Amino acid sequence: MKKSVSLVLGSGGARGYAHIGAIEEILKRGYKIDAVSGSSMGALIGGLYACGKLKEYKEWVLELDFLDVIKLLDLSFAPSGLIKGDKL
């Protein structure tokens, strides 16, 4: 019988990419992931895993260079915050 786990992933912006490695290691050790939940970046990574697109997402992220990352940002220098949110 294969060991199974429920996966709960937290937030953390770019640090949330560590969830990809955690999922890969869990699977490598022979566990079956029965359920996934998460918040913020953890929800994104968990959702991508659940729909079978985590490998493609990881490959896309690894191809990004510094300018690609800057283009993804929605920076603002307004008193209300550093990110406008228009690109969400």
Secondary structure, DSSP 8 states (H G I E B T S, - for coil): ---EEEEEE---GGGGGHHHHHHHHHHHTT-EEEEEEESTHHHHHHHHHHTT-HHHHHHHHHH--HHHHHHH--EEEETTEEE--TT-
